[in-house]
Amino acid sequence: MRETNWTPADTLAHRFILVRTQLGMDRKSFAELTGLTENQLQSIEAGRSPRELDKKVQMVHDATGVSREWLMWGGPLEQKTPRHLGRGDGGLRGITAE
């Protein structure tokens, strides 16, 4: 039987992927935007712990405006994405917070 009330794992990798996909960017574009290398980004998204994580999180925050604390530690998701980011319709792509 399929579980009906599951929540995705709140990991650093998933948070990075969520921000990148909400912006509608591939890894190369997101790396260019943030100043990370594609290899660094791929490593983070694969779940490996990066060196100088605080600096990499700050780079993503500076480039996108995403909450530094949320990106670093996780927590509840907002219902909307700021209009200046991503698709501009203010919605999360099929992801809801409870």
Summary of the structure (lengths in Angstrom):
residues: 98
radius of gyration: 13.6
end to end distance: 22.6
largest distance: 44.4
contacts: 217
relative contact order: 0.17
helix: 46%
strand: 2%
